[in-house]
Every structure is written in structure tokens, then in C-alpha cells.
Amino acid sequence: MRKRLTAVAALRRAPLAPLPRNPRAMLTYDVSLAWTVVLLLAFGLVMVYSASIATAEASARTGYHPWYFLVRHAVFLAIGLGTAFFAFQVPIMVWEQTAAWLFIGGAMLLVLVLSPGVGKSVNGSKRWLSLVVVNVQPSEFMKLASVLYAASYAVRKAAFLHAEQPLRQTLVKGFAPLSAVMVAIGGLLLLEPDFGAFVVILAIAFGILFLGGLDWRLFTGLAVLLPVALAAIVLAAPYRVQRLAIFLDPWSDPMHRGYQLSHSLIAFGRGNWFGVGLGSSVEKLLYLPEAHTDFLLAVIAEELGFVGVAAVIALFAWLLFRAYAIGRQAARLSRPFAALCAHGIGIWIGVQAFINMGVNMGVLPTKGLTLPLLSFGGSGIVANCIALAVLLRIDWENRRILRGFVE
């Protein structure tokens, strides 16, 4: 028990609210979190339809039907919510016990994607497995597996992560094994290539290690070396260097390499404060590539303006706040795996949303990451729904324990 409590020592720094006096009056789930997720999913459905009408009407692949992407996205939402319902029934203890197996399964899928004749290439990237009706993107589910595995690892190796241990022992027995595994997974992702997923998974793994109490000396060294390593990866691929250069000045080549970013910035500029009106975007009329996936926020900005973008950011901010609060409560109840899982899910959603928004606004170089819960894409929607079901389950179990403590 002492080791398990040590694993969440870093999560206990801020004061927590007192236990409720009337536990029978407590809700059994986090209503505000659930409604935030529902609002994001519903808003995403509306905006995916608005952003994809022109693309669907212009393509023979879609049968020239304007509602093609709407129907598919609605089906993905139904599958995601159905899967989330079953995921919510699974106790957190079971997720902890199967974390390593889920991680191994995810790694095998990443290998399968790269196997000749198996993986499907789209726009030069080999990231999908074709199931005839739909394409599955294993890297999306690998993010969830990384959350579960990193949280499980931090709890199991808690005794080797802290400054009380000799630095060499912490490095060899605590930090190095997980780092080696994540580097291997990163290598598979870079071969696809999927640099965005690689960055998100690294953020998940090392964020969880930090919250699990990683020796500050190692974390400081990691904070210095990681940007250097990422810069080396960028410089090793000429197309990434080109993306970085065009990010710094998209108007130097607005009709070719800077086309996506320049049109995204035009969409933001046209939106002004209140937008041009829902459905009235010009950039989605085959000017802005990937308008319903990677650049959905640009369409939101054009049609709903600053107010619409601010509302999306506010919803994500509240979701992250609730993930943090649920994790803190789990730590207070001596549930280290649940606490680290909740924070890992928050890191995942937060980092990916931040990168996507930064790309859309021209703050970060162009990267193929969707906006969680909003963008079109079956694998992303299903993986996000499962992760948030796990988060709601952690909260639900927290509330049951609180009731038991008081009653």
C-alpha cells in the first residue's frame, strides 16, 4: 500500500473539497462532463455536415450525395457511443489488469499496418487497415492503450521512480524500460509516417510518468533532450523541413506548399467576431482541403466567428478541468491507477486539441491530427468515446467509494 500511495504523491499538492455531508443526495455520475461530451459530439456532427457538403457533392466516390459524410459520421457516433456504453461497464481494475495486453495488441496492429499488402495508403501515409466497409486507424486506439499501459507501469514501478532512490536505479529500473517501449512504438508511427500521433503518445507517456512522481532530475533532463530529439526527427525528413519553412511564411507559396494554411487563415479572417453564418462558408467550397477533418476548426471560425471558436475552446477547457478533478479525487481515495488514467486521458485530449487548434490558427506547423470529438473519422471518434467512458467510470467508482466512506 505504501508503494501505491507513493505513486500518487505528486497528485496530492492542491487542497481538495471536503466529503459531502449528504452522500445519498450525490449524483452517480459527473453530469457536467457527460453534457460537455454530448455537446461536443453533437456540435461536431453539425459542423462535419456543414463542412463536407461541397466535397461530397463533387466526388463520385460519395455518389454526389451531399449527406454522405453526415450519414457516415452519424454511424461512427452511434458505434462510438455504443462501444462507450460497454466500456463503462468494465471496472477500472479490469482495465489495469489488461493494460499490458491491450498495449501489445495495439503494437501488433501498428506492425500490421506496415506489412506489405495489408496497410492502406491515403495521401502518402500508410496508417489504415481496410475492413472493406470502413478503414481503421490503429494509432488512434494506441493512444488509449498508451494511457492504460503508462498508468499501470507508473503504479507498478512507483518504488523506482522517486528521488529517494539512487539516480542510476531510477534511470535503469524506472525510466528506461518505458522509454524504450515508447521509442519502439514511436519508430512504428514514424514509418507510417504519423508524427502527430507520435508526439501525442510521447506526451501521454511522459506526462503520466511525471504525475506518477518521476525524479525531477530525470524529468528536467527529459525536458531538455526531448525538444532536441524532436528537432532532429524533423530535420531528418525533407518534407517536414518544408512544412516548417512554409509555416513560418505561408504566403511565400500560397498556391502550393502554403495552400492549406493560407486558406485556413483566410477562413479565420472572414469569420471575424460572429462569423458569416452557419452553412455560409466559402472556404469549404473545395478551397480548403480536409475541411471536415483536420481543418474543421477553420470552418467553425469562418461560419461562427470568434464566438464559435471560443465556445469550442471553453468546452475542451471544462472537459480537461473535470478530468483533472476526477484524477485528483481518485488520488485522494488511494486509487493511483485510476488517478493516472484520468490525467492521461486529459493529457491526450488536451494535447491533441491544442495541436489541431494551433495548426488551424497558424501557430503550429501543419500536422495531420484531427480535433477530438468533433472531426470526421470513425477510429478517432470511437477511441475518444471509449476513453471518456473510462473517465466517467473512474468518477462513478470514486462516488461509490465516497458514499461508502460517509455512510
N, C-alpha and C positions, 0 to 999 in steps of 0.2 A: 504493500500500500504506500509505503514511503516513496518508493521509486515512481509510482504513478502520480503521486502528488507533486513530486519534483518536476515531472514533465509539463505541468501547467503553472509552474511558479511564475513564469513571465506573463501569464494571463491574469494575474491577480493584483495588479497595481492600482487600479481605479476602484473607488468605493462602489458598492452595489446597493440596490434598493433593499429595504427590509422585507422579510417574508410577509405575504398578505395575511391580514387578521381573519378574513373570512374565506377560507380556501374553497368552500362549496360554491361561492359566487364566481370563482375563477373560470374563464373560458378554457376550453380544452385545446385550443389551437390559437395561433397568432393571426387574428383577423386582419390586421393592417398589412402583414406580409402577404397573406393569401390574396387580398384585394389588389395589392400592388402588382403581383404576378399576373392576375387576371386582367388588370388594366393594360399592362404592357403587351400581353398576348393579343388582346382584342384590338388595341391600337395598331399593333404590328399587322394584323390581318387586314385592317382598313387601308393602311399605308402601302402594304405589298400590292394590293389590288390597284390602288391609285397609281403606283409607280410602274406597274408591269403591263398596263393596258396596251400601250403602243407597241411594246416588244412582242406581246402575244398576238396582236393583230397582224404584225408584219412577218411572222415566221410560219413557214409551212409545217415545221415540227410541232407547233401548237395547234395546227388546224385552223389558224387565223381566228381563233376564238378569243375575245378579249378577257374572258373569265377563266382562262386556262390556269394561270398561276394562282388565282384566288381559290379555285377548287382544290388544287394540289396542296396549297398551304393550309386550307381548312382540314384536309385529310391528315396532314402532318400534325396539326394541332390536336386532332382527335386521338391519333396514335400516341402523341406525347402525353396528353392528359390521362389516357387510359393506362399507359405504362407507369405514369407517376402515381396513379391510384394504387397499383400493385406494389410499387416501390415503397410507398408509405406504410404498407402492411408489414414490411420487413424490419424486425428490431435492429437497432444500431449494433448490438452485439454480433449479429449475423454478418452485417457489413464489415465489421472489424475482423471476424474470423475468415472471411472470404476475400479480403482486400488483396492479398498476395496473388491469389488465383485469378482474380479479375485483372490485375496488372499484367500477369503473364499472358492471359488471353488477349488483352489489348496489344501487347507487344507482338504476339503471333499474327494478329490482323495487320499490323504495320508491315511485317515481313511479307505477308501475303499480297499486300498492295503492290509491293515492289517486284513480285515474282513475274517473270515474262508470261504474257498471255492471260494474266489474271486481273491485274490492276487496270483501271480505265483512266486514260489521259484526257484532260479537259484544259484548254488554253495553255498547253505545255507543261502542266503539272499532273503527276500521277498520284492522285490522292483518294481515288474512289474504287469501291468494289461494286460491280454491276450485279444487281439481283433481278434483272430483266425489267421489272416494273419500276423500281427506284434504284438510285445509286446510294451506297452507304459510305460515309467518310469516317474511317476508324479513328482518325486523330481527335474527333470531337468526343468520342467515348473514352479515349485515352486520357483526356483532361480529367474526367470524373474518376477514372481508375488511379490517376496520379494523386488526386486529393486523398482518396481512401488509403492508398499504399503509403504515402508520405506521412499521414497522420498515424497509421499503425506503426510505421518504423520509428517515428519520434517517441511513441509511448514505449515500445519495446527496448529502445536504445537510450532511454532517458538518463540512465546512470553514466553514460559515456559522453553526453553532450555538454556537460556543465563545466564551469571554470574550476570547480573543486577537484576535478581530475587533472592529471598531468596533461599538458597540451598534446604531447605525442599520442597518448592513449585516446584522447578525444578525437584527434585527427584520424587515426588509423581505424579505431573501432566504432566511432560515431559518425563522423562526417564523410569519410572516404567511400564507404560502401554505397550509400545512397547517391553520392556524386557520380560514381562510376556507372550506376544503373541509369541515371538520368542522362549522362553523356551518351550512353549507348542508344537510348530512346531518341535523344536529340539527333544523333547521327542518322537514324532511320528517317526522321522527319525532314532533315536537310537533303536527303537523297530524293525526296518526292518531287520538288522541294516544297517545304511548308515552314518557312522561317517564322511566321507569325505564331503558329501553334507551338513551335519550339520555345519561343520567348515566353508564352503564357505558361507552359508546363514548367519551365525553369522558375518562373515567378511563384508558381504554386508550391513547388518542392522546397525551395529555399525560404520562402515566406513561412511555411509550416515549421521548418527547422528552427527558424528564428523565434517564432512564437512558442515552440516547444522547449526553448531555453538554451539554444546553441551558444557556446562560449563566445563572448563578444569579440575576442581576439580573432577567432576564425571568421566570424561574420564580417568584421572590418576588413580583413584580408580579401574575403569574397567580394565585398562591395567595391574594392579597388580593382581586382583582377577580372571580374565579370564583364564590365564595360570594355576592357581591353580585348577580351576573348570575342565578344560580340562584334567589335570593330574589325577584328581580324577575319571573322567569318564574312562580314560584309565586303571587305576588300578582296577576299579570295574569289568572289564571283563578280565578273564584269557587269552583269545586268543589275546587280544590287548597287554597285557604284554609280551606274547610270541613273538609277532611281533616286539615289541620294542627291546627285547633282541636279536632277530636274526638280526635286523637292525644294532645293534652295532657290531655284528660279524657273518656275513652271512656264513663265511667259517667254522664255528663250526659245521654246519649241512647242507652242500651244496646239499645233495641228498634228503632232506626232507623239513624242515621248511625254509631253506635258498635257496631253489632251484630257485625260481623266481628271486630273487635279484642277486644271484651269476651268473646266465646265462645272466641277463641284463648287469652286469658289464663285463662279457666276451665279449658281443656284442660291448660294448663301447671300450674295449681294442683292439678288432680285427679291428675296424674301423680306428684307427689312424687318420691321417690328412685328407685323401681324400677318405677313405672307400675302400671296396673290390669290389665295382661296383654295380649299380642298378640291383636288382634281384639275386645277388650272396650271400646273407646272408645264413649262416649255422644255426644260432640260430633259425631262423624261421621254420626250418625243424623239427617241433614238439619238439624242445628242450625248447624254451621259451614259457611258457603259456601266453595266451591273447596277442599274438604278434600284432594283428591287432586292439586291443582296448587299454587296459591300458598301454601296453609296446610298443606302436608303435614307440616312440622316440628311443628306443634301436635298432630297426631295421633300422631306419634312420641313427643312429650313425654308425652301422656296415656297411651299404651299401654306405653311402655318407660321413662318417667320421666327423671330427670336423667342416669342412666347411659346411656340410649339417645341422648339429645341430645349428651352428652359424647363418645360414640363417633363420632357423625357429625362433630362439630367436629374431633376428632382425625384422622379420615381426610382431611378437607379440609386441615387444617394440614400433614399429611405430603405431600399432593399439591402444595401450594404450595411446601413446602421443596424437594421434588425438582425442581420447575420452576425455582426459583431456582438450585439447584446445577447443573442441566443448562445453564442460561444462562451461569453463571459459567465452566463448563468450556469452553463454546463461545467465550466471550470470550478465555479463555487461549489457545485454539487459533487466534486471529485470524479468527474467523468472526462478524463483527458482526451480520449479518442474522439468523443462527441464534440468536445470544445474545439479541437484542432480541425476536425472535419468541417464544422460550421464556419470557422475562419478561412479554411481552404476554399470552400465554395464561394465565400465573399471575395477572396483574392482573385479567383478565376473570373467571376462575373465582372468584378471591378476593373481588372487589368485589361480584359478583352474589350469591354465597353470603352475604356479610356483610349485604347489604341485605335479602335474603329472611329471614335469621335475625333481624335487627333488627326487621323488620316483625312477624314471628310473636311475638316476645317483647315487643312494645310499646315497643321502644327507638327505632324509626324510624316515620314516618308510613306508612300503608298505601299500598303500591305494587304494581302488577301484574307482579312478577318471580318466576319460578319458581326452585326450588332446583336448581342444576345437577346433572345425572346422576341425580337422584332423582325429581323431579316428573314427572307425566304430561304428555306433549306431544311430538309427533313432531319438529317443527323443532328444538326445543331439544336433544333427545337426539341427533339426527343431527349438529347443528353441534358439540356438545360432543365427540362421538366423533371427528369429523374433526380437531378442534383437538388432542385428546390424541394422536391418531395422528401428527400433525405433531411434537408434543413428543417422542414416542418415536422418531421418525425422526431428530430432531436428536441425541438421545442415542446412537442407533445409529451415526450418522455420526461423532460425537465418538469413540466407542470404536474405530471402524475407523482413524481418524487416529492415535489413541494407540498402537494396535498397530503402525501403520506407523512412527511415530517411534521406538519402542523396538526393533522388530525390524530 
